[in-house]
Amino acid sequence: MWLPFTQMKDYNQNPLIIESAEGIKVKDTEGKEYYDGFSSVWLNPHGHRKAELDQAIRQQLEMIAHSTLLGMTNIPATELAEKLVHLTPEGLTRVFYSDSGATSVEIALKMAFQYWYNKGNRSKKKFVTMKNGYHGDTIGAVSVGALDIFHKVYQPLLFDSFKVPYPYPYRHPSGDPETCREECLAELQQVLEQHHEEIAALIVEPMIQGAGGMIVMPSGFLKGVERLCRQYNVLFITDEVATGFGRTGEMFAVNHEGVIPDIMTMGKMLTGGYLPVAATVTTEEIYQAFYADYTELKTFFHGHSYTGNQLGCAVALANLELYEKEKLIPQVQEKSTFVSTLLEEFQQLEHIGNIRQIGLMVGLELVQNKESKEPFEWAKRMGYHTSLKMRELGMLTRPMGDTLVFMPPLASTESELEAMLAIMKQAIQQVTNS
Ligand SMILES: *Cc1c(COP(=O)(O)O)cnc(C)c1O
């Protein structure tokens, strides 16, 4: 095999094969157990082998596993669409399915571009994105990505987009979130002022950049971005693939600032971490720009073989029912307060530069020197080695450079959260002090 986002030379030195799981622990083929400290890459809310979710799939199997959504629909996909329209902010009424976060972003971009095209505007064809942003790995999603380490090689393959600064208060010369926010908004305004006639849409990860290093935006920034998009007649796309379904303590991260996008993408936790289903949700206004006689050629020519898969949609429905039944989102709010209390102790550690958290999405930035904020030498791979130590100590996670990631399943109990953070702390101490 050739594993995703993996230097196989690293893997071969430390192979790992997962065989089974129970709750928030997974077990490898040697029988060693690990806490799933990153929710299997950010997508598992309830833990593994949740009875209700297993049951939903078995039940759907008695009916049908898959039929296409090209030109027809099916029951779970239809019911799930209704549910998503209900859960997303007012005004989002139409659901377009796909099967990964990246495809939900591709769809958002093509949809935004063709919206203007169908309305007769042929000049709005560019996108604005945030520096350090991440929206998935397909070519379109990479074109609106701006993470050098992942994206630089592919530059010759990409379409151009405007990359505006993202507010990162810890690394801003003033260190002040409000100054940083205003500066970034002013730069965005300048780009929009000069280029809005050629810009179809802006895309942003709401409230927090995930893969970019768990960077939480200062409050008021998202609202400011929304206001500028409206002012300059640019569609506003929020990528909720990482933040959606309660990860930040609200059903969607846009709820923190009462923001309503024109297009919202979602994936990861939608199916409870079981199956690949993603969705791009949009407004009636955008939907109607594609609705016409076939011969007008306004159709949205996009689709994937497994779009709207019944097993996936059935488990997604069961997942969202569990959110209500178990009052999962209020739980996230309480647990995130518990986690921030535990994280206070981490502030004392010699090499913890900055702790960032929203809900159960946490990043701990390691630095060589706390005073000067000087990073560790890149090639030392401190984040990688610290995470490898955590694995040895019984917890799985994946860092973003030297930012350690803690994204436990939302249903983790307080004692589980405590145990996971104890492992993190021990690993940080052992690796950074050696
Ligand atoms: C993970 C992620 C994606 C990509 O989702 P995949 O399902 O891995 O393709 C897109 N956007 C954001 C914000 C993400 O965190």
The ligand as a Gaussian input file, in Angstrom:
#p B3LYP/6-31G(d) Opt

LIG

0 1
 C      -10.438000      17.704000       6.116000
 C      -10.852000      18.952000       5.470000
 C      -11.213000      18.985000       4.115000
 C      -11.066000      17.784000       3.227000
 O      -11.928000      16.748000       3.550000
 P      -11.644000      15.269000       2.991000
 O      -12.849000      14.502000       3.397000
 O      -10.386000      14.814000       3.672000
 O      -11.468000      15.396000       1.525000
 C      -11.687000      20.166000       3.595000
 N      -11.794000      21.275000       4.353000
 C      -11.452000      21.282000       5.645000
 C      -11.616000      22.543000       6.434000
 C      -10.947000      20.135000       6.242000
 O      -10.555000      20.159000       7.523000

